Amino acid sequence: MALAVLMAGITIASVKVFGWRFWPPRPAVARSEKKGSPANRSRGTLTHDQRLVAAAAEPPLPSASASASASAPGSASAVIARRRLSASEMFAAAKIARAQGDSAEALRLSKQLEEFFPNSPEGVDTHVTLGLLYLELDRADLALQEFATFRHIGSPEKKAEAYFGQAQALRKLSRSEDERTVLTELILNYPRSSYVGAARARLTELTPDAGAR
């Protein structure tokens, strides 16, 4: 009996000191699953996860026709871009377009300048530009309105051009009496203007026996 108690005490002491366990040992791990093996390394990668993720298609590039329509002069984006221009920049762009023979673009820019910057010097001067453009497009009625507006609000230095443009519009409208009146006012108010010579010649055609003073 004393021997059994002694053996039990030795066993308990061994467990506390050496941490012995009295259960069956774990089965040995297969070589293919040991640390560092290819199978074990693949568990830490996204190889298997990628099989479950559908690849998203890249968005299509804008076509050439879409790009062209976005930059077309009459498109909304083009209008916004021109709205960001200053009055002087828009006036210069309209002048360049007219010089290049693009009357439609010059007309579009001039009308927008008149709308966006009506009280600016360029916005006022563009009435003359619009009048000349309307004359080129055989819209004498609209040209007459633009020249008449400038005669009321424009600078004196450029009113002679507005007078002469108004006379040309009246000529296209076959309003000879009104044309004669405007030409006479031009000669009287701006005798040193470069338009006086043409005005006198036109008055002679209208009244051969009268001539202009």
C-alpha positions in Angstrom: 0.0 0.0 0.0 2.8 2.4 0.9 4.5 1.5 -2.4 1.4 2.4 -4.4 1.0 5.8 -2.6 4.7 6.5 -3.4 4.3 5.7 -7.1 1.2 7.9 -7.4 3.1 10.8 -5.8 6.0 10.4 -8.2 3.6 10.4 -11.2 1.9 13.6 -10.0 5.2 15.3 -9.4 6.4 14.4 -12.9 3.3 15.9 -14.5 3.8 19.2 -12.7 7.5 19.4 -13.5 7.7 18.1 -17.1 4.2 18.7 -18.3 3.6 15.2 -19.3 0.2 14.3 -20.9 -1.4 11.0 -20.9 -3.4 11.0 -24.1 -2.6 9.4 -27.5 -0.1 11.4 -29.6 -1.4 13.3 -32.7 -1.0 11.6 -36.0 1.9 12.7 -38.0 1.3 15.5 -40.6 1.6 14.4 -44.2 4.7 15.6 -46.0 2.7 17.5 -48.5 1.1 19.6 -45.7 4.4 20.5 -43.9 5.3 24.2 -43.6 6.9 25.5 -46.7 5.4 22.9 -49.0 3.6 24.2 -52.2 0.2 23.0 -51.0 0.6 24.9 -47.7 1.9 28.1 -49.4 -1.1 28.2 -51.7 -3.5 28.6 -48.8 -2.1 32.1 -48.1 -2.6 33.4 -51.6 -5.7 34.7 -53.5 -5.6 31.9 -56.1 -8.9 30.3 -55.0 -10.6 33.6 -54.3 -9.9 34.9 -57.8 -12.0 32.1 -59.2 -15.0 33.6 -57.5 -14.5 37.2 -58.7 -15.9 38.1 -62.1 -13.6 40.4 -64.1 -15.3 43.7 -64.8 -15.2 44.8 -68.4 -13.3 48.1 -69.1 -15.6 51.1 -70.0 -15.7 51.7 -73.7 -13.7 54.6 -75.0 -15.7 57.5 -76.5 -16.1 57.2 -80.2 -14.8 59.8 -82.6 -18.3 60.9 -83.5 -19.2 61.5 -79.9 -16.0 63.5 -79.4 -16.7 65.5 -82.4 -20.3 66.3 -81.4 -19.1 67.4 -77.9 -16.8 69.9 -79.5 -19.1 71.0 -82.2 -19.8 74.8 -82.2 -23.5 74.4 -81.5 -23.2 71.7 -78.7 -23.9 72.4 -75.1 -20.3 71.9 -74.0 -19.1 74.3 -76.7 -21.6 76.9 -75.5 -20.4 76.5 -71.9 -16.7 76.7 -73.0 -17.4 80.0 -74.9 -19.3 81.3 -71.9 -16.1 81.1 -69.9 -14.4 83.4 -72.3 -14.1 87.1 -71.5 -15.9 89.7 -73.6 -12.7 90.7 -75.3 -11.8 87.1 -76.1 -15.2 86.3 -77.5 -15.2 89.5 -79.6 -11.7 88.6 -81.0 -12.9 85.0 -81.7 -15.9 86.3 -83.6 -13.6 88.7 -85.6 -11.3 85.8 -86.5 -14.2 83.6 -87.6 -15.5 86.3 -89.8 -12.1 87.0 -91.3 -11.8 83.2 -92.1 -15.2 83.3 -93.9 -17.0 81.4 -91.2 -20.0 83.7 -91.0 -22.2 81.2 -89.1 -19.6 80.9 -86.3 -19.0 84.6 -86.2 -22.8 85.2 -86.0 -23.1 82.7 -83.2 -20.3 84.2 -81.2 -21.5 87.7 -81.7 -25.0 86.9 -80.5 -23.7 85.1 -77.4 -21.5 88.1 -76.7 -24.5 90.4 -77.0 -26.4 88.1 -74.6 -23.7 87.5 -72.0 -22.0 90.9 -71.9 -24.6 93.4 -73.2 -23.2 96.4 -71.4 -19.5 95.8 -72.1 -17.7 97.8 -74.7 -17.4 94.7 -76.8 -21.1 93.9 -76.3 -22.0 97.3 -77.6 -19.6 97.2 -80.5 -20.9 93.8 -81.5 -24.1 95.4 -82.7 -22.1 96.8 -85.7 -20.6 93.3 -86.3 -24.0 91.7 -86.2 -25.3 94.3 -88.6 -22.6 93.6 -91.1 -23.0 89.9 -90.7 -26.8 90.1 -91.3 -26.1 92.2 -94.4 -23.8 89.4 -95.8 -26.6 86.9 -95.1 -29.2 89.1 -96.8 -31.1 89.8 -93.6 -31.4 93.5 -94.1 -34.3 93.8 -91.6 -32.2 92.4 -88.8 -29.1 94.4 -89.9 -31.2 97.6 -89.7 -32.2 96.9 -86.1 -28.5 96.3 -85.1 -27.3 99.5 -86.7 -30.1 101.5 -85.2 -29.4 100.2 -81.8 -25.7 101.1 -82.1 -26.6 104.6 -83.2 -28.3 105.1 -79.8 -25.8 103.5 -77.4 -22.6 103.2 -79.4 -19.4 105.3 -79.2 -19.3 108.4 -81.5 -16.1 107.2 -83.1 -17.9 104.2 -84.6 -21.3 105.7 -85.4 -20.3 106.7 -88.9 -19.9 103.0 -89.7 -23.3 102.3 -88.2 -24.8 105.2 -90.3 -23.4 103.7 -93.5 -24.4 100.2 -92.6 -27.9 101.4 -91.9 -28.0 103.1 -95.3 -27.0 99.8 -96.9 -29.7 97.9 -95.1 -32.3 100.5 -96.3 -31.0 100.2 -99.8 -31.5 96.4 -99.7 -35.0 97.0 -98.4 -35.7 99.5 -101.3 -36.4 102.3 -98.8 -34.8 105.1 -100.9 -36.1 108.1 -99.0 -35.0 106.7 -95.6 -31.6 105.8 -97.2 -31.2 109.4 -98.5 -32.0 110.8 -95.0 -29.4 108.5 -93.3 -26.7 109.3 -95.8 -27.3 113.0 -95.5 -27.0 112.8 -91.7 -23.8 110.8 -92.1 -22.2 113.6 -94.2 -23.4 116.4 -91.9 -22.4 114.7 -88.6 -19.2 113.0 -89.7 -17.7 115.1 -92.6 -14.2 113.6 -92.1 -15.3 110.0 -92.0 -13.9 107.5 -94.5 -17.5 106.7 -95.4 -18.3 110.2 -96.7 -17.0 109.6 -100.2 -19.2 106.5 -100.7 -22.1 108.3 -99.1 -21.8 111.2 -101.5 -21.6 108.9 -104.5 -24.7 107.0 -103.4 -26.6 110.3 -102.9 -25.7 111.3 -106.4 -27.2 108.0 -107.7 -30.4 108.7 -105.7 -30.6 112.3 -106.7 -28.6 113.0 -109.8 -29.6 116.6 -110.1 -29.1 117.5 -106.5 -25.7 116.3 -105.2 -24.7 116.3 -101.6 -23.3 119.4 -99.9 
